[in-house]
Amino acid sequence: MKATLRNLLFITLSLVSFGVFAQGYTSLKDQAPLQVSADKIEVTSVFSYTCPYCYQLEPLIQTWIAKQKSDIELVHLPAAFNKQWEHLARAYYIMDALDLSDQAHMGLFNAIHQENANLGSQKALGKFFERYGAESKQVTQLYASFGVESRLRQDLARLRAYRITGVPALVIDGRYVIDGQSAGSLANMLKVADELIAELRESR
């Protein structure tokens, strides 16, 4: 019995120390800088293309955002925690620069998780973007361009400000971080987001 009580106490203290509470989110000590205008509520989706849970969450996010009021703005943030993820983060910046995000964002998820495509090289990314009318030469030029390098540095700084070490995660208004563990499921992440957004609207 004593061992069991000690284990329960350890678990409780661990949850408190990591800031995981029943409400399904963690609060940041300081609000992180926002990417949207002051009249908007920013919802940042932190993801990696290789993450299967991110792949499952993305269609839910797209359905969810389509039902939101105009004061909500969705921002995507590719997490570059290692070289492989950084490589695919660059792919996200490239599609954004080429104005192909609407078509290619979910397409890149599908290529990895449905087609088992190996996109680990610049050449492979060039071939992928050719599907959407881009030239491989454009991809090569953008891959290590000043714009892409700047966005990578900025987004790494944002990840540090959010204190995020895993994906998928949602950051609401630069203040609250929701992940699958704290929310309990991917679908619950969006329910928690709704609750936080409602509170933010009331406080304005």
N, C-alpha and C positions, 0 to 999 in steps of 0.2 A: 504493500500500500504506500509506504513512504517513497519508494522508488517511482511509483506512478505519479504521486503528487509532485515529486521533484521534476519529472519529465514534463508534466503539465505546466509547472511554473516556468521551466526553461522555454517551452514553446511560447507561452504568453509574453515573457520578457523579450524573446526574439522578435515577435511580431511588433511589439511596441518600439523596439530599437530600430527596426527597419521602417517604421511609419506605416504599417499595414493595419488598417482599421476596418470595422464592419461596414462603413459607408461606401467602400469600394474604390477609394482613391487615396492618394497622398497629397498633402499640401506642400508647396514649395515655400521656403522661408522668405524669399524675395521673388517678386514677379519678374519673369524673364522678359527681355525686349520682344515686342510684337512685330509682326510682319505686315499687319493690316491697318487700315485707318481706325481712328479712335471711335467711330460710330459702329464698328463691327466687333463681334465676339469671335476670336480666332480659335479654330479647332485644328490642331496639328496632328497629323497621322505620322507616327514614326515607324518606319518599316525597313525591311530588306527584301529584295526580290527572291532570295533563296529561302526565306523563312516560310514554311508551309502554313503556319498560323496567319501570317500576314496575307498570304494568298487566299485563305478562307475568309479573312476579315474584309478584304478590299471590296468585294461585291456588296457586302452588308453596309459598308460605309457609303458606297455610291447610291444605294437605295435610300439610305437614311438622309444623306445630304440633299437629295432631290425633294424631300418633304419639308425641309427647314425653311424658316422665314429668311427674308433678305438680309437680316442683321448677322447671319452666320456665314463665316468664310472659312472654307477648308483649305489647309496648307499641307502639302506632303513634304516629309523630311526623310530622305534615305539615310539610314544609319551606316556610317563608314567605320565600323569597329575593327575591321581587319582589311587586308589587301584585297581579298575577293569582294567584300562588300563595298569597298571604296571603288573598285572597278565598275561595279554595277550602279553605284551612286552616280558616277560620271555618265553612265548611260541615261540616267534620269535627267541630268542637267542638259545632256545633248538633245534629248527629245523635246525638252522644254524650249531650248534655243531654236530648234527647228519647227516649233509650233506643232508638234506631233503628239503631245501628251494624251489628248483625248482618245486617239486610236492606239498608240503604242504602249501606253502605261500598262493596261491589262494584257495587252499582247505580249509584253515581255514576261509577265507572270506566267501566262499560258505556255510560252515557249519553254520556260524552265520546268514547270510542273506537269504539263501535259505532254509536251514533245520531248522532254529530257534533252533539250538542246544544250550543247556546250558553248557558252558565250564568254568563255574566259580569256579571250584575246580581242584586241582592237579589230582585227580582221573579221572575227565572228560577229562583232557588234555592227560592223559595216554591212555585212550580209543581212543581218537582221533588219536594219533600218532601210535597206533597199526594198523591203516589202511595202514600205510606206512612202515610196517615191524619193527617198533621200539617196544621195550618192555617197559611196564609201569614202570618197575624198573629203567630203564635208565632215564626216564622222572623225576622220583622222585629224583634220584641222582643229576641230572643237575639243577633242579628247583632253589635251593638255593646254588648252587656250587660257588666256588670262581670266576670262569670264568664268570658266569652269573651275579653275583653281581658286578663284575668289569665293565662289559659292561653297566649295568644299570646306575652306577655312571657316567661313561664316557658320555653316551648318554644324561643324565639329564644335564650335564655340557654343552653339545653341544646345547641343546634346549635353555638354558639360553643365550648362546652366540648368537644364532639366533634371540633371542627376540620373539619367537613364542608362541602364547597363544591359537592357534586353528589349526585344521587340516581340510582338507589336505593342505599341503604346499610343495613347491619345493624351494630348496636352491641351487643357481647356484654358484659354485666355492667359497663357503663360503662368498660370497659378496652380493648377491641379493636374496631377498625372494619374492616368488610369491604365492599368494593365490587366491581363487576363487573370492573374493570380489574385489581385486585390478585388476585382469585380466578380470573379467566380466563373466567368465564361466570356467568350467573344461577344455574344449577343448582349450580355449584361453590361459590357463596356459602353455600349451605345445608350443603354438605359441610364447608366450613371451619368453619362454626358448630358442627357436630357435634363436630369435633375439639377446638375450644376449650372447648366445654361439658364434654367428657369430661375435659380437663385440669383444669378448674375443680372438677369433682366430686372428682377425686383429691386436690386440694390442700386440700379442706375437712376 
